[in-house]
Amino acid sequence: MDNQEQKRKDNNKIYFLIAVIVALLGTSVYLFLQKNKTEEQIVTVTDERTALQTDLEKLETELEQANSVNTKTTEELNSKDEQLKSKIAELKQSLANGTLTKSQLSKTRAELQNLRNMISKYTTDIEDLQKQNAVLTVERDSLKTTVSNAYKQAQEMARKNDSLDTRVKAGAKLKTGGVSIATFKIKSSGKEVDADKASTVKKIKINFSVPSNPIAEKGMHDVYVRLLDPTNTLITGENGTFNADGQDLQYTYKTSIDYNGDGKSYVVDWVNKGVFVPGSYTVILYADGSTMGKGTFSLR
């Protein structure tokens, strides 16, 4: 009996030791598996954080490239640009802290995708703005060309109008159809007698006609007479001046005629207060600022 009891007690001790060993082995296996699982989770979290960091850097580069385009952006795009930069900085700071849980990393990845969409939309908006600016530039250049052409046409038209106006004014001036001069001596009775001797001639009669001119102004026109002696020196009379053919001139005599466009003839009388000398004389008539006509006569 004693041997059997002792044997039974020894077996119980063996079974207990086996149970303890099995329990220790189980605990060791469990702890080993848990350790591996934790390390695996840490590795996974670290990898995701690194991947997110890389994505953020890529997005930051895309944003910088979008902003590097020399395009005048709108206030809305400028505001969106600031929002994107702020969001990227916020996410980078969160990743740099290294305290994000797996769920926080998952949320960050979702925010990152949203950020990517925002940058894509931002880039598209800038491209649209570039296209609009390109269209506006073409339209502006086209408008500048049109304005330049219109200005040149206006200048050309003004030049033609000035030229036409000059021709019209020139065509509207009175011209003589012919000038003839008769010379007379005046008797004591006042009677005029034809004469050609210089010492006796005191008066000349200038006869001229004015052909019909449809564009000439009807009414009174001043006529200036310049009488040049044989030495081509002006015989002064009233000592007045006038402008004709672009220069100021003295005249011998001034009168007026009533032009009505019917082509009639006119006579201008002039009495010399001085003395004529033998030789050839020239009479020049002026009206409307230009030479009207001329004639000559000779005295012996």
C-alpha positions in Angstrom: 0.0 0.0 0.0 2.7 2.4 0.9 4.5 1.8 -2.4 1.4 2.3 -4.4 0.6 5.6 -2.6 4.1 6.8 -3.1 3.9 5.9 -6.8 0.6 7.7 -7.2 2.0 10.9 -5.6 5.1 10.8 -7.9 2.8 10.5 -11.0 0.8 13.5 -9.8 3.9 15.6 -9.6 4.9 14.6 -13.1 1.5 15.5 -14.5 1.7 18.9 -12.7 5.1 19.6 -14.1 3.9 18.7 -17.5 0.9 21.0 -17.2 3.1 23.9 -16.0 5.5 23.4 -18.9 2.6 23.3 -21.4 1.2 26.5 -19.8 4.5 28.2 -20.1 4.9 27.1 -23.7 1.5 28.4 -24.5 2.1 31.7 -22.9 5.4 32.0 -24.7 3.8 31.3 -28.0 1.0 33.8 -27.3 3.5 36.5 -26.3 5.6 35.7 -29.4 2.6 36.0 -31.7 1.4 39.2 -30.1 4.9 40.6 -30.4 5.0 39.8 -34.1 1.5 41.2 -34.6 2.5 44.5 -32.9 5.7 44.8 -34.8 3.7 44.1 -38.0 1.2 46.9 -37.1 4.1 49.3 -36.3 5.7 48.5 -39.6 2.4 48.9 -41.5 1.7 52.3 -39.8 5.3 53.5 -40.5 5.0 52.4 -44.2 1.7 54.2 -44.6 3.1 57.4 -43.0 6.1 57.3 -45.3 3.8 56.8 -48.3 1.6 59.7 -47.2 4.6 61.9 -46.7 5.8 61.0 -50.3 2.3 61.8 -51.7 2.2 65.1 -49.9 5.6 66.1 -51.3 4.4 65.2 -54.8 1.2 67.2 -54.3 3.3 70.1 -53.0 5.4 69.9 -56.2 2.3 69.8 -58.4 1.0 72.9 -56.7 4.3 74.8 -57.2 4.3 73.8 -60.8 0.7 75.0 -61.2 1.7 78.4 -59.6 4.9 78.7 -61.7 2.8 79.4 -64.8 3.0 83.1 -65.6 -0.7 83.6 -65.4 -2.7 86.4 -63.8 -5.0 84.5 -61.5 -8.3 85.6 -60.1 -9.0 86.3 -56.4 -10.9 83.0 -56.2 -7.8 81.0 -57.5 -5.5 82.9 -55.1 -7.7 82.1 -52.2 -7.8 78.4 -53.2 -4.0 78.4 -53.5 -3.7 79.6 -49.9 -6.1 76.9 -48.7 -4.2 74.1 -50.5 -0.8 75.3 -49.1 -2.3 75.5 -45.6 -3.8 72.0 -45.8 -0.6 70.5 -47.0 1.4 72.1 -44.2 -1.2 70.8 -41.7 -1.0 67.2 -43.0 2.8 67.3 -43.1 2.9 68.5 -39.5 0.6 65.7 -38.4 2.8 63.1 -40.1 5.9 64.6 -38.7 4.6 64.2 -35.1 4.5 60.4 -35.6 1.6 60.0 -33.2 -1.1 59.2 -35.7 -3.0 56.0 -35.2 -4.0 53.7 -38.0 -7.5 55.1 -38.1 -6.0 58.6 -38.1 -3.7 57.6 -41.0 -6.7 56.2 -42.9 -8.5 59.5 -42.3 -5.4 61.4 -43.5 -5.2 59.3 -46.6 -8.9 60.3 -47.3 -8.0 64.0 -46.8 -5.0 63.5 -49.1 -7.2 62.2 -51.8 -9.5 65.1 -51.4 -6.5 67.4 -51.5 -5.4 65.7 -54.7 -8.8 66.4 -56.3 -8.7 70.0 -55.2 -5.3 70.5 -56.8 -6.5 68.8 -60.0 -9.5 71.2 -60.1 -7.2 74.1 -59.3 -4.8 73.1 -62.1 -7.8 72.8 -64.5 -9.0 76.3 -63.5 -5.6 77.8 -64.2 -5.5 76.1 -67.6 -8.9 77.4 -68.4 -7.8 80.9 -67.3 -4.7 80.5 -69.6 -7.0 79.7 -72.5 -9.2 82.6 -71.8 -6.2 84.9 -71.6 -4.9 83.5 -74.9 -8.3 84.2 -76.5 -8.4 87.7 -75.0 -4.8 88.4 -76.2 -5.7 87.4 -79.8 -8.9 89.5 -79.6 -6.8 92.4 -78.2 -4.2 92.1 -80.9 -7.0 91.9 -83.5 -8.7 94.9 -82.1 -5.4 96.9 -82.1 -4.8 95.9 -85.7 -8.4 97.0 -86.6 -8.0 100.3 -84.7 -4.6 100.9 -86.4 -6.1 100.2 -89.8 -9.0 102.4 -89.1 -6.7 105.2 -87.9 -4.6 104.9 -91.1 -7.8 104.9 -93.2 -9.0 108.0 -91.3 -5.6 109.7 -91.9 -5.7 108.8 -95.6 -9.3 110.0 -95.8 -8.3 113.2 -94.1 -5.4 113.7 -96.4 -7.7 113.1 -99.4 -10.2 115.4 -98.0 -7.6 118.1 -97.5 -6.3 117.6 -101.0 -9.9 117.7 -102.3 -10.6 120.7 -100.2 -7.5 122.4 -101.6 -8.5 121.6 -105.2 -12.1 122.7 -104.6 -10.8 126.0 -103.1 -8.4 126.5 -106.0 -11.2 125.7 -108.5 -13.6 128.1 -106.8 -11.2 131.1 -107.2 -12.1 133.7 -109.9 -10.0 133.7 -113.0 -10.0 136.0 -116.0 -10.9 135.0 -119.5 -8.6 137.6 -120.9 -7.1 141.0 -119.9 -6.7 144.1 -122.2 -5.5 147.5 -121.2 -6.3 150.8 -122.9 -4.4 154.1 -122.2 -5.9 157.6 -122.2 -4.9 161.3 -121.8 -7.4 163.5 -120.0 -8.1 167.0 -121.5 -8.7 170.0 -119.5 -12.4 169.5 -120.2 -12.2 166.1 -118.5 -12.7 164.3 -121.7 -10.7 161.0 -122.1 -8.8 160.6 -125.4 -6.8 157.5 -126.6 -3.1 158.1 -126.2 0.1 156.1 -126.1 2.7 158.8 -125.4 4.1 158.3 -122.0 4.3 162.0 -121.2 0.5 162.5 -121.9 -1.1 159.3 -120.7 -2.7 159.7 -117.2 -5.3 157.0 -117.1 -5.6 153.3 -117.9 -8.7 151.1 -118.3 -8.3 147.4 -117.5 -10.9 145.3 -119.3 -11.3 141.6 -118.3 -14.0 138.9 -118.3 -14.6 136.2 -115.6 -15.9 133.0 -117.1 -18.7 131.2 -115.4 -17.5 129.0 -112.5 -20.2 126.8 -110.9 -18.3 126.3 -107.6 -17.2 130.0 -107.3 -18.9 132.0 -104.6 -21.3 134.5 -106.0 -21.3 138.0 -104.6 -18.7 140.7 -104.0 -15.0 139.8 -104.5 -12.1 142.1 -103.8 -9.8 142.6 -106.8 -6.2 143.9 -106.2 -4.2 145.6 -109.1 -0.4 145.6 -109.2 1.1 147.8 -112.0 4.8 147.2 -112.7 6.8 149.8 -114.7 9.3 149.0 -117.4 12.0 148.3 -114.7 9.6 145.8 -113.1 9.1 148.2 -110.1 5.7 148.4 -108.5 3.9 151.7 -109.0 2.5 152.4 -105.6 -0.9 154.0 -105.3 -2.8 153.4 -102.0 0.2 151.8 -100.2 -1.9 148.9 -99.0 -1.0 145.2 -98.7 -2.8 141.9 -99.3 -1.9 138.2 -99.2 -1.8 136.1 -102.4 -0.1 133.0 -103.5 1.4 132.6 -100.0 3.0 136.0 -99.7 2.2 139.5 -98.6 2.2 142.0 -101.5 1.7 145.7 -101.9 -1.0 146.7 -104.4 -1.4 149.7 -106.7 -5.1 149.8 -106.6 -8.0 147.9 -104.9 -11.6 147.6 -106.1 -14.5 145.1 -105.9 -16.6 143.3 -108.5 -20.0 141.7 -108.1 -19.7 138.2 -109.5 -22.9 136.4 -110.4 -21.5 133.6 -112.5 -22.8 134.8 -115.9 -19.4 135.3 -117.5 -19.7 139.0 -117.9 -16.9 141.6 -118.4 -15.6 144.2 -116.0 -13.7 147.4 -116.3 -11.3 148.9 -113.7 -10.2 152.5 -114.1 -7.0 153.8 -112.6 -5.5 157.3 -112.8 -1.8 157.8 -112.4 -0.9 160.6 -110.0 2.7 160.5 -111.1 4.2 160.4 -114.6 4.6 157.4 -116.9 7.9 156.7 -118.7 8.3 155.1 -122.1 8.4 151.3 -122.1 6.4 148.1 -121.5 4.1 147.9 -118.4 2.6 144.8 -116.8 -0.8 144.7 -115.0 -1.5 141.8 -112.6 -4.9 141.2 -111.1 -5.5 139.2 -107.9 -8.7 137.8 -106.3 -9.5 135.2 -103.6 -5.8 135.0 -102.5 -4.3 134.0 -105.9 -3.4 135.5 -109.3 -6.5 136.2 -111.3 -4.9 137.2 -114.6 -2.4 139.6 -116.3 -2.0 141.9 -119.2 0.5 144.3 -120.7 0.6 147.7 -122.5 3.4 149.8 -124.0 4.0 153.6 -124.1 6.3 155.5 -126.4 
